[in-house]
């Protein structure tokens, strides 16, 4: 592409005819269509007039010039036609007569027909001055056997200045005169063309310039590659055509935007492209500002959100951000779509997504109306780099930019913008860090205020995050990871873990895990499965992501999936399958759980022993404990049971200490050893050990204060029917009658107590009587809801024996068959009185 000055791309009229013709590689179909129409029309009668429509940057001006130049270069046509190209901005044409004066001026300037302007001025004071001007013009054309083709860019601006009467008059001219033809262009929708009540309703032929299609985009890019003498475009077209399509979609197929991005990409020496971009942005600012000013406040709010988002957004997202009602947003979007300011994108639902229609307008908005610095200013450039460059090309591009910074070739804005854009592409982190570090040094040396806006590198953010985490500042740790520009799957997984651990934000964690899962991160698959299982209670999804993690050879996932099948789905065969897979990965917990499955579900004690032993070989304390239980209760091998209890005790297993104590007490009748291990378990806060040791002391009538201490601790720690009974008995022993009575209500009010230990309930009643608490005992017999009188009738009559002074006849109610039993109970009460005085 011939390039003497970059802005020529956006102002084609400044290119020479040969340059423009050489570079004209797209819009060729419409060019040929219009040109052939002109060429084949004799213009004996009024012809159809054209207004080419398309947003700015779509090549309208270039197309007009290309047609005009083709007429000029065609000798036969040149004999018949005078192509007149109006300046792009015609501020002087505010009235219809000014149009005829301007045409006269062009004809004079071109040397085609002279003196027309002066001739017109003779009638300047006439009421019919405009008509006189046109008559002079028309007669001159007829006299010289010439027809005019008027190429008027931005014709909408010209026509808008004319009054309705002038519109009517101009329509008459177009309908009656065969001496001229309009080929115009407009970047806005012409309302008067669609309004039935207006003179120009459906008057013009209006071909639409849409965004380039894929083939046209390839053609344009190949032309750019040809000019810059790079094979990169050819390689992409041949091997990665998807990149061309992605770029086309990103730019909306707008020629100007494609060329702009390509120019910035290849200009890595002195930043001229960025300076040119600034000039272009300045030049379109009045137009775009006027466009924004014409919108209502609600429409401006909506455009602000859509433009700053860059990517398409939903009506719901717009409503949430702008705090407008969804209906109001939908209504305004329809208007904005009609104005060609936004375009809608279909989704797989009935709803649409919306983006800015003209991508260059979006770039202007980001660059001009955003905050002084915001990464969104380079959002368009980031997307282009990611589309256009593979990892190798990005590294090369970053290297060239780095070299230009080192050599101080760039202005500070270019250095910042390109570094910020490149830092958000998939560069290696070491390269990204060097790029940001060198840019910071460069901006510091230049004393540029822009250094304050330069981002931290991802390596710096990771370091800061670790320091914050270690110091307990978890909010900052999370925030630093969130600010990482190119997040790895590890980063997303870490964010998921931290969101749960320190924010309890399960929805956010789910989002992060899903992003990591999308990048094949096995730990994230596993963590997501855990989240679905235990927080969202969605075991189907848990199953799905456990299986994905299992597919990545994740041992913990195999184990957790086995647990899911065993306890949620009750599918023991599948549970066995995944336990075995995890065992194959040396997973000790899986060995242990598989042993439990064989023992309790399949009743296969040999296999249970096999996998307990494997887990024991991995120093698994629970496996040692369970293996001891297996040997004790199933195999009756007390030596081996003792061996594995002792191994588990060596691993500080409180349950093993307690069971070993009971084992010594009840199997080996060795209370001294039993007490030793009870005390070890008590030291581990084992409530059952406290209770059992207290009961043992009670039965042996020793260490009353220790018994009281341990029973009280157990009752306080884990109140149940067993330790409430022990505590009540020891309290009676210590003559704490009221406390004993209150704590006894815990087991005396529970039906399970009467089923599990009726003899112990009887013992409590006997000791209460032995302590001469006759009224309390009677109260229990009378008021207890579990019918104590019938359940413990001999004990009741023993009580009545001691209360004969108050109830002389109650004892006599006793049947003879109970007499001996009651007498034995009375004797036992007397013995308890002595034993526990």
WOTASUL-V936387 format. One line per field, one symbol per residue. phi: phi as a letter, one per 40 degrees, with the letter a starting at -180 (. if undefined). psi: psi as a letter, one per 20 degrees, with the letter a starting at -180 (. if undefined). A space follows every 10 residues. Layout:
phi=???
psi=???
This chain:
phi=.cbcadcddb bdccccdccc ccccbbgccc dccccccccc ccfcbdbccb bcbicdgcgc cccdcccccc ccccdccccc bbcbccdcbb cccbbccccc cccdcccccc gcbbgccccc ccbcccccdc ccdcdccccc ccccfbbbbc cbcfcccccc cccccccccc cdcccbcbca acbbaabbcc cccbcdccdc dfcccbcbcc cdccccccdc ccccccccfb cdcdccdcbb cccccccccc cggcddcccd cccccccbbb gdccccdccc ccccddcccc ccccccdccc cccdcccccg ccbcdccccc ccgccdcccd cccccccccg cbbbbcbcbc cbbbbccccc cccdcccbbc cdbadccbdc cdccccccbc cccccccccc cccccdcfcb ccccdccccc cccbbccccc cdcccccccc ccccccfccc dccccccccc cccccccccc cgccdcdccc cccdcbccdc cccccccccc cbbfbcccdd dcccccccbg ccccdccccc ccccbcfbcc cdddcccccc cbgccccdcc cccccccccf bcccdddccc ccdcbgcccc dccccccccc bcfbcccddd cccccdcbgc cccdcccccc cccbcfbccc dddccccccc bgccccdccc ccdccbccfb cccdddcdcc cdccgccccd cccccccccc fbfdccdccc cccccccaca cccccdcccc ccdcgccccc cccccccccb ddccccaccc cdcccccccc cgcccccccc ccbccbfcdc cbcdcdcccc ccbcccbccc cccdccccdc cccccccccc cccccbc
psi=ppohpgihhi mhiiqrghgg ghinirkhgh ghggghgghi pikhrprpqq opqqrpjikg gggghggghh ghiogghhhh qopooqqhom hinirhhhgh gggggghghi jgpqigghgh ihjhiqhkgg gggggggghg gggjlqqpoo ooqlhhhghh hqrhhhgggh ggghhhpjiq ppnrqqjrpo hihiohiqhk pkgqpmqpor qqagghgggg hhgghggjlq iggggggghl hhhghggggh ijjpgghggg hgghginkgj jhhhghgggg ghhiggghgh gghiqrgghg gghgggghhg rqqrhggggg gikqqhgggg ghhgghhhik hqqqpqajai qrqprpgohh hggggghhia rgpphihjgh hggghhghpa hghgggghgh ggghghjkiq rhggggghgh ghijrlqqhg ggggggghhg gghghikpii hhiprqrhgg hgghgggggh ijmhghgghg hhipgnprhh gggghgghhg hiiknhgggg ggghhhhikk oghhgghhgg ghghgiknhg hggghghghh ijkoghhggh hggghghgik nhghggghgh ghhijkoghh gghhggghgh giknhghggg hghghhijko ghggghhggg hghgiknhgh ggghghghhi jkoghhgghh ghghghgiln hghghghghg hhijkoghgg ghgghghghi lrlghggggh ggggghgmpa hghhgggggh gghjkmgghg gghhhghijp hhghhgmhhh gghghghggh jkmgggghgg hhipijmhgh hlghhghggh gikhhhmhih hihpqhiigg ghhhgghhgh ghhghk.
